[in-house]
Amino acid sequence: MKLAKELLLKSLYRSFMVNHKFSILLAEDDLNLGMLLLEYLESEGFLVKLCKDGEIALKSFHQNHFDLCLLDVMMPKKDGFSLAKEIRTLNNNIPIIFITAKSLKEDKFQGYTLGADDYITKPFDEQELLWKIKAITRRVSLENNSSQNSIFSIGIFLFDFKNQSLTANGKTKRITQKESEIIHYFFKNQNRLIKREEMLKDLWGENDYFLGRSLDVFISKIRKLFKDDPSINIENIFSVGFIFNTQSKKD
């Protein structure tokens, strides 16, 4: 089963990359590093738009289509965190990777709380960045080629995975991509113990302290989303993981 899944992912990824030129917005004020990354990523088959500050990057985002954003945090005129917030108001789904020299826990936590898909600290190996980008492109290709039903019943809620919404009592709430991914993961693994490290690796690709903090923030938000239905409960199993308790039925 695992081998079949890996072969499917590779097939979808190859098909996606052949039929779609993956476009990257690169916001980096160090033009030497920026040009190095631009040339390297273009040699790997990506389209790259390099912007030297946050304001130029935001203007470019308004004017062009991008599939992924690589954002330096410390930039003139508009820093990467502020840029990410504005990008999220325009497109809540686009993957974001922060590239930065800031390595404090608080900085990484802030980046993941903003909905970052990944975070890479300078100095770094270009191939490590490429691996992170390719992991995201594989996920996007799988999502774009998925034909499975994306609407699920969870208690009193209708959960639309692809359109990122929860509906109950005639009211619809829009949710973020990561919130949608976590709810979908809980739904597929409901009423059983989910180990924390297992969840982090499946949703983010690695088990990391900062990702764990970010996961806690998302789960707190998701608990509030489901607060109107007492039959839905996210049980915290200390030092182990979670159980998504619900009377819903999986497909």
N, C-alpha and C positions, 0 to 999 in steps of 0.2 A: 504493500500500500504506500509506504514512504517513497519507494523508488518510483512508482507510477506518478505520484504527486510531483516529484522532482522533475521527471521527464515532461510532464504537462507544463510546469512553470517554465522550463527551458524552451519548449516549443512555442508557447505564447509569447515569451520574451523575444525570441528570434523573429516571429511574425510581426510583433509590434514595432521593433526597431527597423525592419525592412520597409514597413509601410508608413512609418511615422518618424520624422526627424525630430528627436527630442531636443527641445529648446530650453536653454538655461539663462536666467538673469544672474549675472555675477556682479555684485556690488563690493568693490574693493578699492580703498584709497591708495594702497601701495601699488603703484602702477607696474613696478618690476615683477612683483608677485602676481598681479592681475594678468599681465601679458603672458607670464609663464603658464598660469593655469588655463588661460584662453587657448594658447597654442596646444597644450597637452590635451585638453578636452576635445578640441576640434579634431585633433589627430585620432581620437577615439570615436569619432562619428557624431559628436554633438554640435548643435548650433549654440553659440555663446555670444551674449551681448554684455560687454564690459562697461560698467559705469563707475566713475571715480568718486562719487559721493552719494549720499542717501536721497537727496532731492532729485538728481538726475535719474537715479534708479527708479524712483516713484513715477516720474514723468514717463520713462520708458515703459513701465508696467502698464500705465494707462493706454499707451499707444500700440503695444504689441502683445502677442500671445506667448506665454511661457508655460513650460511644464514643471519647472522647478526653480527655486530661488536659492542662491548661495550668497549669504549676507555677512559681510564683516560687521562686527559689533561697533568698534571704535572708528567712526567716520565723521568727517566734517559736515556741517549743515544739518544732517539728520542721521542719528546713530542707527545701528542695525535693529535694535529692539523697537524703536519708534517706527522705523520703516516696516518692520514685520506686522505691527499692530495695524498700520494703514493698509497694507497688502491684504491682511485678513478681512478687513471690512469690504474689500473689493472682490476677493475670492477666498472663501473659507476652506477650500479643498486643496489648494496648491501646496505641495511639499516644500518645506523650508529647512535648510541646513545652515547653521551659524558657523562662520569661520572667524576665529578670534584668538587673541593672545591672552584674554582674560580666562583664568582657570579657577577662580574662587568658586566654592560650592554655591554661593548665593547667585553668582552670574549664570552658572549652568542651570540652576533651579529656575531662575527667571526665564531663561530661554525655553526650557521645556514647558513651563507654565503658559507661555505664549503660543504653544502648539507646535513647537519645532519638532521635526521628524528626527533630526540628529544634530550633533554638536561636535566640531572638530577643533582642537587647540593647536595653535602655531607653536613651534614649527611642526610640520607634518609631512609625511611621505605622500606624493601625488597619487600613488597607487592605492593608498588607504582611502583617500577621498573618492577615487574611482569606484572602489568596492561599495562604498556607502551609496553613491549615486546609482549604481547598477542594481543594488538591492531595492531601491525605490522604484526604478523603472520596471523591474520584474513585478512588483506589487501593482503598479499602475496598469501594466499590460494584462494582468490577471483580472483586475476589476473591470477593465474595458471590454474584456472578452467573456465575462461571466454572463451566463444566460439564466441563472437560477432566480427564483422568485425572491424579491427583496422586501416583501411586506409581511410582518409577523405580528401575531397577537400575543401581547404580554399583559396579563391581568386585564385591566380596563383600557389599556393602551393599544393603539395600532402603531407599530414601529416600522417606519420606511427606511431601510438601511441605505439604499442608494441615494435617496433624496434627503437624507439626514433630518428626519422629523419624527416627533412623537405626537399622537393625536388622542385626546380623551375628552369626553363630554362636549364634543363639537369644537374643541379648541386645539389648534396645532402649534407646537413649539419647534422652532428650528434649533438644531444642535450642531456642534462642530464635528469635523470628520473623525477626530480621535475619540470623542464621546460616542459617536456612532459605531466605531470599530470595537470599543470596549463593551458597549451594550450588546452588540452582535455576538461577541465572544462569550459574554455571560450567558446569553440566550442559548447558544449551542452547547454550553457546558453547565446548564442549570441543574440545581439540586444535587450537585456533587462538589467535593472539595477540589478547588483549583489552587495548586501551589503557586506562591507568589513568583518564584523564579521562572516557573513554566509560563506564566502569563506574560511576564516581561519579555522573555525570549520570543514568544509567539507574536507579540504585538509590536515590539521595538527591535527585535533581533539580538538583544543582549540583556544580561542581568547586571544593572548598574545602580549605585546608590542614588544618583541624581534622577534617574528614570523612576526609581522606586518612590521618591518624593513626589514626582510629577504624577505617578499613578494614584497616589493617595489623594491628591488634589482633584483629579478627575472623578474618582469614586465618590468623594464628598459631593461634587456637583451632581452626579448621577443619582445619588440617594435623594437629593432635593427634587430632581425631575420626577421621581416615582413616589413622592411623599403622599400623593392623593390616593394611593392604593395600598392599604395595610397588608395585603396578601403578598406584596413584593418586598423582600428584605435582603440586603447585602450583608451577610454575616461575616464578621472579621474573626478569623481563627488565629489567635495570637502566635506570631513567629512562624506561621505556616502559610496562610493564604486566605481565601475567601470561599463562601458558598452563596450563590445567587439563588435564594429560596423563592419559588414562585409556583403557582398552580397552572402556569401555561404549559402547553404541549408543543414539543418540537415537531417540525415537519418530518 
